[in-house]
Amino acid sequence: MKNYIGFDIGGTFVKGGIVDENGKLLVFDSIPTDTKNIVCDLAGFANKLLDKAGLSADKVEGIGMGIPGMIDSENGVVTFAGNLDWKNFAIAYELSAMTGFTVKITNDANAAALGEARFGAGKEYADSILVTLGTGVGGGIVIDGRLFSGRHSQGGEIGHMVIDKGGLKCTCGRRGCFEVYTSATALIRETKKAMTDNVDSEMWQDYTLDTVDGLTAFSHAKTDKTAARVIEAYEDNLACGLVNLANIFRPDVIMLGGGISNQGENLTKPLQKKFDKEIFAHGLGIPVPIVKASLGNKAGVLGAAAYAMDEI
Ligand SMILES: [Zn+2]
């Protein structure tokens, strides 16, 4: 049985695990992210995981990593990672030199998409797309079971597809990006705006502008018109972007991850209706189901390991 180490690098924590070739997560743990000492820390973390799993280093084929930012997977270099303050950082080479393992890196959202495709909600399908609705909107595209991420792994930036030309400004510099309307950040912004404009909204009974979160509008949408309008608009925007993706890739399935996806069918059912109305050829084509991703916070580690399986 071959085993792989997967690391999912986040701004606050690094999640790590050892995964066998069947996708079984043998051990899982996390350490705080120290951006300045990351190579040393990861080498130590790898040893800790090996100890925990009772495996010697020769039982592991290599390390896969998912990193937030612009990655050059071909050269193992983090081209730019704003949150981690890394620029042109040859992390794969450095970690490989320190540990002796072969190290392969990709973008964190791509890793999660590969994890869900191979071992999660997409495992019955050949072609899948993961869209994560978190602070931003990320995702990845898997075609015929393999990650499709463009040259050197620099594509698949689903969140920066424009759905409203000339719309709201995005952190990437463009206007009207999918992310600006469908992230949790966007939902919170629109909920606050709706509450401010509607002082009689039921949402005020449970929330102040300081405590509004991604659940506020969802939790009141059945009984409060203002909340229902926020959700309606949110789902309209989400459907628009998902239809764009489906019209190009026509995947077997679209999976939703990130905090907002915890709404489950509360979100996917009405969303599917809007989506089915807009998708090319409507009901005449093969349906594209929208489902909740299933691996939760382990998708990144499982996907990073899967990336190592494919690339080593
Ligand atoms: Zn953008």
py3Dmol code that shows the C-alpha trace and the ligand (Angstrom):
import py3Dmol

protein = """\
ATOM      1  CA  MET A   1       0.000   0.000   0.000  1.00  0.00           C
ATOM      2  CA  LYS A   2       1.374   3.401  -0.990  1.00  0.00           C
ATOM      3  CA  ASN A   3       0.982   6.369   1.376  1.00  0.00           C
ATOM      4  CA  TYR A   4       1.191  10.119   0.843  1.00  0.00           C
ATOM      5  CA  ILE A   5       1.447  13.133   3.127  1.00  0.00           C
ATOM      6  CA  GLY A   6      -1.005  15.954   2.422  1.00  0.00           C
ATOM      7  CA  PHE A   7      -0.583  19.501   3.767  1.00  0.00           C
ATOM      8  CA  ASP A   8      -3.276  22.160   3.545  1.00  0.00           C
ATOM      9  CA  ILE A   9      -1.649  25.519   4.291  1.00  0.00           C
ATOM     10  CA  GLY A  10      -3.954  28.161   5.750  1.00  0.00           C
ATOM     11  CA  GLY A  11      -3.320  31.631   7.103  1.00  0.00           C
ATOM     12  CA  THR A  12      -3.791  30.484  10.718  1.00  0.00           C
ATOM     13  CA  PHE A  13      -3.277  26.710  10.686  1.00  0.00           C
ATOM     14  CA  VAL A  14      -1.570  24.087   8.590  1.00  0.00           C
ATOM     15  CA  LYS A  15      -3.655  20.918   8.414  1.00  0.00           C
ATOM     16  CA  GLY A  16      -1.829  17.726   7.631  1.00  0.00           C
ATOM     17  CA  GLY A  17      -2.468  14.037   7.241  1.00  0.00           C
ATOM     18  CA  ILE A  18      -1.217  10.773   5.837  1.00  0.00           C
ATOM     19  CA  VAL A  19      -3.476   9.251   3.220  1.00  0.00           C
ATOM     20  CA  ASP A  20      -3.205   5.809   1.676  1.00  0.00           C
ATOM     21  CA  GLU A  21      -3.754   5.215  -2.025  1.00  0.00           C
ATOM     22  CA  ASN A  22      -7.407   4.296  -1.408  1.00  0.00           C
ATOM     23  CA  GLY A  23      -8.057   7.680   0.159  1.00  0.00           C
ATOM     24  CA  LYS A  24      -8.103   6.471   3.756  1.00  0.00           C
ATOM     25  CA  LEU A  25      -6.971   9.251   6.083  1.00  0.00           C
ATOM     26  CA  LEU A  26      -4.654   7.393   8.494  1.00  0.00           C
ATOM     27  CA  VAL A  27      -3.836  10.381  10.725  1.00  0.00           C
ATOM     28  CA  PHE A  28      -4.927  14.021  10.754  1.00  0.00           C
ATOM     29  CA  ASP A  29      -3.606  16.936  12.790  1.00  0.00           C
ATOM     30  CA  SER A  30      -2.849  20.649  12.589  1.00  0.00           C
ATOM     31  CA  ILE A  31      -0.159  23.110  13.649  1.00  0.00           C
ATOM     32  CA  PRO A  32      -0.195  26.934  13.793  1.00  0.00           C
ATOM     33  CA  THR A  33       1.096  28.635  10.644  1.00  0.00           C
ATOM     34  CA  ASP A  34       4.406  30.405  11.126  1.00  0.00           C
ATOM     35  CA  THR A  35       5.077  31.884   7.696  1.00  0.00           C
ATOM     36  CA  LYS A  36       8.727  32.624   8.483  1.00  0.00           C
ATOM     37  CA  ASN A  37       9.630  29.086   9.673  1.00  0.00           C
ATOM     38  CA  ILE A  38       7.293  27.115   7.479  1.00  0.00           C
ATOM     39  CA  VAL A  39       9.847  24.720   5.956  1.00  0.00           C
ATOM     40  CA  CYS A  40      11.249  23.662   9.340  1.00  0.00           C
ATOM     41  CA  ASP A  41       7.762  23.429  10.801  1.00  0.00           C
ATOM     42  CA  LEU A  42       6.481  21.270   7.936  1.00  0.00           C
ATOM     43  CA  ALA A  43       9.451  18.918   8.197  1.00  0.00           C
ATOM     44  CA  GLY A  44       8.753  18.502  11.926  1.00  0.00           C
ATOM     45  CA  PHE A  45       5.025  18.103  11.259  1.00  0.00           C
ATOM     46  CA  ALA A  46       5.725  15.358   8.710  1.00  0.00           C
ATOM     47  CA  ASN A  47       7.756  13.445  11.321  1.00  0.00           C
ATOM     48  CA  LYS A  48       5.012  13.892  13.896  1.00  0.00           C
ATOM     49  CA  LEU A  49       2.430  12.474  11.469  1.00  0.00           C
ATOM     50  CA  LEU A  50       4.687   9.509  10.638  1.00  0.00           C
ATOM     51  CA  ASP A  51       5.102   8.782  14.369  1.00  0.00           C
ATOM     52  CA  LYS A  52       1.375   9.010  14.965  1.00  0.00           C
ATOM     53  CA  ALA A  53       0.669   6.638  12.077  1.00  0.00           C
ATOM     54  CA  GLY A  54       3.462   4.261  13.148  1.00  0.00           C
ATOM     55  CA  LEU A  55       5.011   4.489   9.683  1.00  0.00           C
ATOM     56  CA  SER A  56       8.639   4.818   8.675  1.00  0.00           C
ATOM     57  CA  ALA A  57       9.582   7.424   6.055  1.00  0.00           C
ATOM     58  CA  ASP A  58      10.213   4.766   3.396  1.00  0.00           C
ATOM     59  CA  LYS A  59       6.496   3.855   3.499  1.00  0.00           C
ATOM     60  CA  VAL A  60       5.607   7.322   2.152  1.00  0.00           C
ATOM     61  CA  GLU A  61       5.921   8.183  -1.549  1.00  0.00           C
ATOM     62  CA  GLY A  62       5.977  11.940  -1.148  1.00  0.00           C
ATOM     63  CA  ILE A  63       4.257  15.117  -0.032  1.00  0.00           C
ATOM     64  CA  GLY A  64       1.454  17.093  -1.709  1.00  0.00           C
ATOM     65  CA  MET A  65       0.558  20.609  -0.609  1.00  0.00           C
ATOM     66  CA  GLY A  66      -2.316  23.003  -1.187  1.00  0.00           C
ATOM     67  CA  ILE A  67      -1.343  26.661  -0.756  1.00  0.00           C
ATOM     68  CA  PRO A  68      -3.569  29.756  -1.037  1.00  0.00           C
ATOM     69  CA  GLY A  69      -2.239  32.022  -3.762  1.00  0.00           C
ATOM     70  CA  MET A  70      -0.734  31.950  -7.225  1.00  0.00           C
ATOM     71  CA  ILE A  71       1.296  28.753  -7.504  1.00  0.00           C
ATOM     72  CA  ASP A  72       3.749  27.591 -10.158  1.00  0.00           C
ATOM     73  CA  SER A  73       3.261  23.864  -9.693  1.00  0.00           C
ATOM     74  CA  GLU A  74       5.651  23.005 -12.503  1.00  0.00           C
ATOM     75  CA  ASN A  75       8.583  24.587 -10.649  1.00  0.00           C
ATOM     76  CA  GLY A  76       7.274  24.067  -7.111  1.00  0.00           C
ATOM     77  CA  VAL A  77       7.296  27.796  -6.476  1.00  0.00           C
ATOM     78  CA  VAL A  78       4.756  29.984  -4.684  1.00  0.00           C
ATOM     79  CA  THR A  79       4.645  32.884  -7.128  1.00  0.00           C
ATOM     80  CA  PHE A  80       2.545  35.028  -4.806  1.00  0.00           C
ATOM     81  CA  ALA A  81       0.602  34.363  -1.598  1.00  0.00           C
ATOM     82  CA  GLY A  82      -0.660  37.660  -0.182  1.00  0.00           C
ATOM     83  CA  ASN A  83      -2.045  36.252   3.088  1.00  0.00           C
ATOM     84  CA  LEU A  84       1.191  34.443   3.852  1.00  0.00           C
ATOM     85  CA  ASP A  85       3.495  37.209   2.677  1.00  0.00           C
ATOM     86  CA  TRP A  86       5.337  34.902   0.256  1.00  0.00           C
ATOM     87  CA  LYS A  87       6.684  35.876  -3.138  1.00  0.00           C
ATOM     88  CA  ASN A  88       8.703  33.615  -5.479  1.00  0.00           C
ATOM     89  CA  PHE A  89       9.208  31.125  -2.669  1.00  0.00           C
ATOM     90  CA  ALA A  90      10.709  27.788  -3.781  1.00  0.00           C
ATOM     91  CA  ILE A  91       8.928  25.912  -1.008  1.00  0.00           C
ATOM     92  CA  ALA A  92       8.825  22.508  -2.753  1.00  0.00           C
ATOM     93  CA  TYR A  93      12.576  22.498  -3.327  1.00  0.00           C
ATOM     94  CA  GLU A  94      13.352  23.648   0.223  1.00  0.00           C
ATOM     95  CA  LEU A  95      11.053  21.129   1.899  1.00  0.00           C
ATOM     96  CA  SER A  96      12.340  18.370  -0.338  1.00  0.00           C
ATOM     97  CA  ALA A  97      15.965  19.262   0.514  1.00  0.00           C
ATOM     98  CA  MET A  98      15.144  19.144   4.226  1.00  0.00           C
ATOM     99  CA  THR A  99      13.050  15.958   4.281  1.00  0.00           C
ATOM    100  CA  GLY A 100      14.242  13.905   1.312  1.00  0.00           C
ATOM    101  CA  PHE A 101      10.631  13.560   0.099  1.00  0.00           C
ATOM    102  CA  THR A 102       9.452  14.554  -3.364  1.00  0.00           C
ATOM    103  CA  VAL A 103       7.151  17.576  -2.875  1.00  0.00           C
ATOM    104  CA  LYS A 104       4.373  18.701  -5.250  1.00  0.00           C
ATOM    105  CA  ILE A 105       2.349  21.890  -4.736  1.00  0.00           C
ATOM    106  CA  THR A 106      -0.874  23.317  -6.113  1.00  0.00           C
ATOM    107  CA  ASN A 107      -3.375  26.001  -5.202  1.00  0.00           C
ATOM    108  CA  ASP A 108      -5.436  25.155  -2.071  1.00  0.00           C
ATOM    109  CA  ALA A 109      -8.778  25.424  -3.869  1.00  0.00           C
ATOM    110  CA  ASN A 110      -7.564  23.107  -6.620  1.00  0.00           C
ATOM    111  CA  ALA A 111      -6.416  20.626  -3.982  1.00  0.00           C
ATOM    112  CA  ALA A 112      -9.833  20.694  -2.289  1.00  0.00           C
ATOM    113  CA  ALA A 113     -11.548  20.151  -5.656  1.00  0.00           C
ATOM    114  CA  LEU A 114      -9.362  17.138  -6.371  1.00  0.00           C
ATOM    115  CA  GLY A 115     -10.007  15.781  -2.863  1.00  0.00           C
ATOM    116  CA  GLU A 116     -13.794  16.051  -3.249  1.00  0.00           C
ATOM    117  CA  ALA A 117     -13.637  14.624  -6.776  1.00  0.00           C
ATOM    118  CA  ARG A 118     -11.555  11.606  -5.828  1.00  0.00           C
ATOM    119  CA  PHE A 119     -12.761  10.780  -2.322  1.00  0.00           C
ATOM    120  CA  GLY A 120     -15.800  12.953  -1.536  1.00  0.00           C
ATOM    121  CA  ALA A 121     -19.103  14.033  -3.083  1.00  0.00           C
ATOM    122  CA  GLY A 122     -17.675  13.673  -6.599  1.00  0.00           C
ATOM    123  CA  LYS A 123     -16.189  10.203  -6.322  1.00  0.00           C
ATOM    124  CA  GLU A 124     -18.886   8.551  -8.466  1.00  0.00           C
ATOM    125  CA  TYR A 125     -18.276  11.041 -11.281  1.00  0.00           C
ATOM    126  CA  ALA A 126     -15.536  11.637 -13.852  1.00  0.00           C
ATOM    127  CA  ASP A 127     -16.098  15.390 -14.334  1.00  0.00           C
ATOM    128  CA  SER A 128     -16.821  17.658 -11.396  1.00  0.00           C
ATOM    129  CA  ILE A 129     -16.472  21.254 -10.281  1.00  0.00           C
ATOM    130  CA  LEU A 130     -16.094  22.381  -6.675  1.00  0.00           C
ATOM    131  CA  VAL A 131     -17.114  25.912  -5.733  1.00  0.00           C
ATOM    132  CA  THR A 132     -16.236  26.985  -2.183  1.00  0.00           C
ATOM    133  CA  LEU A 133     -18.325  29.784  -0.699  1.00  0.00           C
ATOM    134  CA  GLY A 134     -16.190  31.203   2.089  1.00  0.00           C
ATOM    135  CA  THR A 135     -14.522  34.530   2.801  1.00  0.00           C
ATOM    136  CA  GLY A 136     -13.797  34.477  -0.927  1.00  0.00           C
ATOM    137  CA  VAL A 137     -14.972  32.144  -3.654  1.00  0.00           C
ATOM    138  CA  GLY A 138     -12.574  29.476  -4.808  1.00  0.00           C
ATOM    139  CA  GLY A 139     -12.865  26.195  -6.547  1.00  0.00           C
ATOM    140  CA  GLY A 140     -11.434  23.795  -8.991  1.00  0.00           C
ATOM    141  CA  ILE A 141     -12.259  21.778 -12.064  1.00  0.00           C
ATOM    142  CA  VAL A 142     -11.688  18.043 -12.434  1.00  0.00           C
ATOM    143  CA  ILE A 143     -11.982  16.463 -15.873  1.00  0.00           C
ATOM    144  CA  ASP A 144     -11.768  12.703 -16.392  1.00  0.00           C
ATOM    145  CA  GLY A 145     -10.659  12.373 -12.786  1.00  0.00           C
ATOM    146  CA  ARG A 146      -7.694  14.725 -13.212  1.00  0.00           C
ATOM    147  CA  LEU A 147      -7.321  18.262 -11.984  1.00  0.00           C
ATOM    148  CA  PHE A 148      -7.627  20.834 -14.751  1.00  0.00           C
ATOM    149  CA  SER A 149      -5.868  23.946 -13.492  1.00  0.00           C
ATOM    150  CA  GLY A 150      -4.320  25.562 -16.522  1.00  0.00           C
ATOM    151  CA  ARG A 151      -0.662  26.206 -17.209  1.00  0.00           C
ATOM    152  CA  HIS A 152       1.578  25.601 -14.208  1.00  0.00           C
ATOM    153  CA  SER A 153      -1.613  25.269 -12.120  1.00  0.00           C
ATOM    154  CA  GLN A 154      -2.415  28.978 -12.456  1.00  0.00           C
ATOM    155  CA  GLY A 155      -5.975  28.741 -13.816  1.00  0.00           C
ATOM    156  CA  GLY A 156      -9.273  27.614 -12.369  1.00  0.00           C
ATOM    157  CA  GLU A 157      -9.879  30.978 -10.675  1.00  0.00           C
ATOM    158  CA  ILE A 158     -13.633  30.486 -10.614  1.00  0.00           C
ATOM    159  CA  GLY A 159     -14.237  33.396  -8.224  1.00  0.00           C
ATOM    160  CA  HIS A 160     -12.891  35.916 -10.709  1.00  0.00           C
ATOM    161  CA  MET A 161     -15.312  35.199 -13.535  1.00  0.00           C
ATOM    162  CA  VAL A 162     -17.343  38.371 -14.083  1.00  0.00           C
ATOM    163  CA  ILE A 163     -21.107  38.017 -13.686  1.00  0.00           C
ATOM    164  CA  ASP A 164     -21.893  41.754 -13.665  1.00  0.00           C
ATOM    165  CA  LYS A 165     -19.737  43.799 -16.049  1.00  0.00           C
ATOM    166  CA  GLY A 166     -18.968  47.176 -14.484  1.00  0.00           C
ATOM    167  CA  GLY A 167     -20.351  45.924 -11.162  1.00  0.00           C
ATOM    168  CA  LEU A 168     -18.844  46.070  -7.694  1.00  0.00           C
ATOM    169  CA  LYS A 169     -15.088  46.301  -7.376  1.00  0.00           C
ATOM    170  CA  CYS A 170     -13.217  43.065  -6.633  1.00  0.00           C
ATOM    171  CA  THR A 171      -9.939  42.640  -4.729  1.00  0.00           C
ATOM    172  CA  CYS A 172      -8.406  41.382  -8.003  1.00  0.00           C
ATOM    173  CA  GLY A 173      -8.899  44.766  -9.653  1.00  0.00           C
ATOM    174  CA  ARG A 174     -11.778  43.833 -11.958  1.00  0.00           C
ATOM    175  CA  ARG A 175     -15.408  44.734 -11.418  1.00  0.00           C
ATOM    176  CA  GLY A 176     -18.377  42.429 -11.018  1.00  0.00           C
ATOM    177  CA  CYS A 177     -16.559  39.190 -10.185  1.00  0.00           C
ATOM    178  CA  PHE A 178     -18.576  36.124  -9.072  1.00  0.00           C
ATOM    179  CA  GLU A 179     -16.779  36.321  -5.699  1.00  0.00           C
ATOM    180  CA  VAL A 180     -18.013  39.847  -4.983  1.00  0.00           C
ATOM    181  CA  TYR A 181     -21.625  38.589  -5.036  1.00  0.00           C
ATOM    182  CA  THR A 182     -21.495  35.020  -3.749  1.00  0.00           C
ATOM    183  CA  SER A 183     -18.854  34.832  -0.992  1.00  0.00           C
ATOM    184  CA  ALA A 184     -19.902  34.717   2.647  1.00  0.00           C
ATOM    185  CA  THR A 185     -18.452  38.227   2.855  1.00  0.00           C
ATOM    186  CA  ALA A 186     -20.876  39.350   0.133  1.00  0.00           C
ATOM    187  CA  LEU A 187     -23.859  37.737   1.822  1.00  0.00           C
ATOM    188  CA  ILE A 188     -22.991  39.456   5.112  1.00  0.00           C
ATOM    189  CA  ARG A 189     -22.592  42.816   3.324  1.00  0.00           C
ATOM    190  CA  GLU A 190     -25.991  42.480   1.625  1.00  0.00           C
ATOM    191  CA  THR A 191     -27.689  41.306   4.829  1.00  0.00           C
ATOM    192  CA  LYS A 192     -26.397  44.352   6.718  1.00  0.00           C
ATOM    193  CA  LYS A 193     -27.506  46.644   3.910  1.00  0.00           C
ATOM    194  CA  ALA A 194     -30.987  45.110   3.881  1.00  0.00           C
ATOM    195  CA  MET A 195     -31.290  45.414   7.673  1.00  0.00           C
ATOM    196  CA  THR A 196     -30.202  49.055   7.563  1.00  0.00           C
ATOM    197  CA  ASP A 197     -32.805  49.787   4.871  1.00  0.00           C
ATOM    198  CA  ASN A 198     -35.551  47.835   6.683  1.00  0.00           C
ATOM    199  CA  VAL A 199     -35.697  48.673  10.371  1.00  0.00           C
ATOM    200  CA  ASP A 200     -38.794  46.469  10.799  1.00  0.00           C
ATOM    201  CA  SER A 201     -36.985  43.335   9.567  1.00  0.00           C
ATOM    202  CA  GLU A 202     -37.298  40.329  11.858  1.00  0.00           C
ATOM    203  CA  MET A 203     -33.536  39.874  11.612  1.00  0.00           C
ATOM    204  CA  TRP A 204     -33.097  42.742  14.093  1.00  0.00           C
ATOM    205  CA  GLN A 205     -34.686  40.533  16.798  1.00  0.00           C
ATOM    206  CA  ASP A 206     -31.690  38.190  16.807  1.00  0.00           C
ATOM    207  CA  TYR A 207     -28.850  40.225  15.330  1.00  0.00           C
ATOM    208  CA  THR A 208     -27.153  43.591  15.381  1.00  0.00           C
ATOM    209  CA  LEU A 209     -25.018  44.887  12.524  1.00  0.00           C
ATOM    210  CA  ASP A 210     -21.994  43.665  14.501  1.00  0.00           C
ATOM    211  CA  THR A 211     -23.224  40.081  14.869  1.00  0.00           C
ATOM    212  CA  VAL A 212     -24.570  39.472  11.357  1.00  0.00           C
ATOM    213  CA  ASP A 213     -23.037  36.385   9.772  1.00  0.00           C
ATOM    214  CA  GLY A 214     -23.564  34.155   6.756  1.00  0.00           C
ATOM    215  CA  LEU A 215     -26.486  32.409   8.471  1.00  0.00           C
ATOM    216  CA  THR A 216     -28.495  35.499   9.468  1.00  0.00           C
ATOM    217  CA  ALA A 217     -30.572  35.870   6.305  1.00  0.00           C
ATOM    218  CA  PHE A 218     -30.934  32.106   5.796  1.00  0.00           C
ATOM    219  CA  SER A 219     -32.253  31.612   9.321  1.00  0.00           C
ATOM    220  CA  HIS A 220     -35.015  34.215   8.817  1.00  0.00           C
ATOM    221  CA  ALA A 221     -35.824  33.730   5.134  1.00  0.00           C
ATOM    222  CA  LYS A 222     -38.952  31.637   5.773  1.00  0.00           C
ATOM    223  CA  THR A 223     -40.687  34.288   7.899  1.00  0.00           C
ATOM    224  CA  ASP A 224     -39.113  37.632   6.970  1.00  0.00           C
ATOM    225  CA  LYS A 225     -39.518  39.304   3.575  1.00  0.00           C
ATOM    226  CA  THR A 226     -36.295  41.284   3.855  1.00  0.00           C
ATOM    227  CA  ALA A 227     -34.261  38.171   4.617  1.00  0.00           C
ATOM    228  CA  ALA A 228     -36.015  36.268   1.830  1.00  0.00           C
ATOM    229  CA  ARG A 229     -35.094  39.005  -0.666  1.00  0.00           C
ATOM    230  CA  VAL A 230     -31.424  38.858   0.376  1.00  0.00           C
ATOM    231  CA  ILE A 231     -31.356  35.082  -0.134  1.00  0.00           C
ATOM    232  CA  GLU A 232     -33.241  35.323  -3.437  1.00  0.00           C
ATOM    233  CA  ALA A 233     -30.684  37.793  -4.821  1.00  0.00           C
ATOM    234  CA  TYR A 234     -27.790  35.753  -3.449  1.00  0.00           C
ATOM    235  CA  GLU A 235     -29.070  32.588  -5.116  1.00  0.00           C
ATOM    236  CA  ASP A 236     -29.734  34.433  -8.392  1.00  0.00           C
ATOM    237  CA  ASN A 237     -26.083  35.489  -8.512  1.00  0.00           C
ATOM    238  CA  LEU A 238     -24.864  32.052  -7.505  1.00  0.00           C
ATOM    239  CA  ALA A 239     -27.014  30.386 -10.173  1.00  0.00           C
ATOM    240  CA  CYS A 240     -25.690  32.815 -12.801  1.00  0.00           C
ATOM    241  CA  GLY A 241     -22.054  31.873 -12.152  1.00  0.00           C
ATOM    242  CA  LEU A 242     -22.761  28.156 -11.835  1.00  0.00           C
ATOM    243  CA  VAL A 243     -24.658  28.178 -15.148  1.00  0.00           C
ATOM    244  CA  ASN A 244     -21.677  29.893 -16.798  1.00  0.00           C
ATOM    245  CA  LEU A 245     -19.428  27.100 -15.542  1.00  0.00           C
ATOM    246  CA  ALA A 246     -21.901  24.377 -16.508  1.00  0.00           C
ATOM    247  CA  ASN A 247     -22.396  25.774 -20.007  1.00  0.00           C
ATOM    248  CA  ILE A 248     -18.659  25.576 -20.644  1.00  0.00           C
ATOM    249  CA  PHE A 249     -17.731  22.347 -18.856  1.00  0.00           C
ATOM    250  CA  ARG A 250     -21.067  20.516 -18.538  1.00  0.00           C
ATOM    251  CA  PRO A 251     -19.703  18.539 -15.576  1.00  0.00           C
ATOM    252  CA  ASP A 252     -21.400  15.464 -14.091  1.00  0.00           C
ATOM    253  CA  VAL A 253     -21.859  17.338 -10.831  1.00  0.00           C
ATOM    254  CA  ILE A 254     -21.258  20.725  -9.164  1.00  0.00           C
ATOM    255  CA  MET A 255     -20.254  20.538  -5.506  1.00  0.00           C
ATOM    256  CA  LEU A 256     -20.582  23.436  -3.081  1.00  0.00           C
ATOM    257  CA  GLY A 257     -18.169  23.792  -0.160  1.00  0.00           C
ATOM    258  CA  GLY A 258     -17.338  26.480   2.407  1.00  0.00           C
ATOM    259  CA  GLY A 259     -19.405  27.772   5.309  1.00  0.00           C
ATOM    260  CA  ILE A 260     -22.474  28.773   3.285  1.00  0.00           C
ATOM    261  CA  SER A 261     -22.809  25.239   1.875  1.00  0.00           C
ATOM    262  CA  ASN A 262     -23.752  24.011   5.359  1.00  0.00           C
ATOM    263  CA  GLN A 263     -27.267  25.238   4.510  1.00  0.00           C
ATOM    264  CA  GLY A 264     -27.508  21.973   2.559  1.00  0.00           C
ATOM    265  CA  GLU A 265     -30.773  21.507   0.671  1.00  0.00           C
ATOM    266  CA  ASN A 266     -32.017  24.787   2.070  1.00  0.00           C
ATOM    267  CA  LEU A 267     -29.572  26.289  -0.418  1.00  0.00           C
ATOM    268  CA  THR A 268     -29.219  23.658  -3.132  1.00  0.00           C
ATOM    269  CA  LYS A 269     -32.940  23.011  -3.778  1.00  0.00           C
ATOM    270  CA  PRO A 270     -34.011  26.550  -4.767  1.00  0.00           C
ATOM    271  CA  LEU A 271     -30.615  27.069  -6.398  1.00  0.00           C
ATOM    272  CA  GLN A 272     -31.064  23.975  -8.563  1.00  0.00           C
ATOM    273  CA  LYS A 273     -34.441  25.335  -9.774  1.00  0.00           C
ATOM    274  CA  LYS A 274     -32.935  28.648 -10.860  1.00  0.00           C
ATOM    275  CA  PHE A 275     -29.954  26.839 -12.395  1.00  0.00           C
ATOM    276  CA  ASP A 276     -32.122  24.382 -14.372  1.00  0.00           C
ATOM    277  CA  LYS A 277     -34.131  27.277 -15.814  1.00  0.00           C
ATOM    278  CA  GLU A 278     -31.021  29.046 -17.107  1.00  0.00           C
ATOM    279  CA  ILE A 279     -28.703  26.244 -18.200  1.00  0.00           C
ATOM    280  CA  PHE A 280     -28.248  25.872 -21.963  1.00  0.00           C
ATOM    281  CA  ALA A 281     -31.052  23.809 -23.573  1.00  0.00           C
ATOM    282  CA  HIS A 282     -32.883  23.826 -20.210  1.00  0.00           C
ATOM    283  CA  GLY A 283     -34.374  20.430 -19.433  1.00  0.00           C
ATOM    284  CA  LEU A 284     -33.345  18.913 -22.743  1.00  0.00           C
ATOM    285  CA  GLY A 285     -29.695  18.336 -21.814  1.00  0.00           C
ATOM    286  CA  ILE A 286     -28.267  15.923 -19.293  1.00  0.00           C
ATOM    287  CA  PRO A 287     -29.009  17.338 -15.828  1.00  0.00           C
ATOM    288  CA  VAL A 288     -26.182  18.765 -13.711  1.00  0.00           C
ATOM    289  CA  PRO A 289     -26.915  18.127 -10.021  1.00  0.00           C
ATOM    290  CA  ILE A 290     -25.733  20.689  -7.453  1.00  0.00           C
ATOM    291  CA  VAL A 291     -24.738  18.966  -4.192  1.00  0.00           C
ATOM    292  CA  LYS A 292     -23.024  19.813  -0.942  1.00  0.00           C
ATOM    293  CA  ALA A 293     -19.355  18.823  -0.764  1.00  0.00           C
ATOM    294  CA  SER A 294     -18.805  16.048   1.760  1.00  0.00           C
ATOM    295  CA  LEU A 295     -15.234  16.162   3.112  1.00  0.00           C
ATOM    296  CA  GLY A 296     -15.546  19.366   5.155  1.00  0.00           C
ATOM    297  CA  ASN A 297     -12.234  20.668   6.494  1.00  0.00           C
ATOM    298  CA  LYS A 298     -10.418  17.508   5.372  1.00  0.00           C
ATOM    299  CA  ALA A 299     -10.897  18.117   1.638  1.00  0.00           C
ATOM    300  CA  GLY A 300      -7.662  20.100   1.339  1.00  0.00           C
ATOM    301  CA  VAL A 301      -5.458  17.470   3.000  1.00  0.00           C
ATOM    302  CA  LEU A 302      -7.041  14.576   1.079  1.00  0.00           C
ATOM    303  CA  GLY A 303      -6.757  16.567  -2.143  1.00  0.00           C
ATOM    304  CA  ALA A 304      -3.140  17.555  -1.530  1.00  0.00           C
ATOM    305  CA  ALA A 305      -2.320  13.865  -1.005  1.00  0.00           C
ATOM    306  CA  ALA A 306      -4.285  12.971  -4.162  1.00  0.00           C
ATOM    307  CA  TYR A 307      -2.281  15.601  -6.035  1.00  0.00           C
ATOM    308  CA  ALA A 308       0.943  13.919  -4.888  1.00  0.00           C
ATOM    309  CA  MET A 309      -0.481  10.538  -6.013  1.00  0.00           C
ATOM    310  CA  ASP A 310      -1.087  11.951  -9.505  1.00  0.00           C
ATOM    311  CA  GLU A 311       2.137  13.891  -9.863  1.00  0.00           C
ATOM    312  CA  ILE A 312       4.785  11.661  -8.254  1.00  0.00           C
TER     313      ILE A 312
END
"""
ligand_1 = """\
1
ZN
Zn -12.016 39.358 -9.058
"""
view = py3Dmol.view(width=600, height=400)
view.addModel(protein, "pdb")
view.setStyle({"model": 0}, {"cartoon": {"style": "trace"}})
view.addModel(ligand_1, "xyz")
view.setStyle({"model": 1}, {"stick": {}})
view.zoomTo()
view.show()
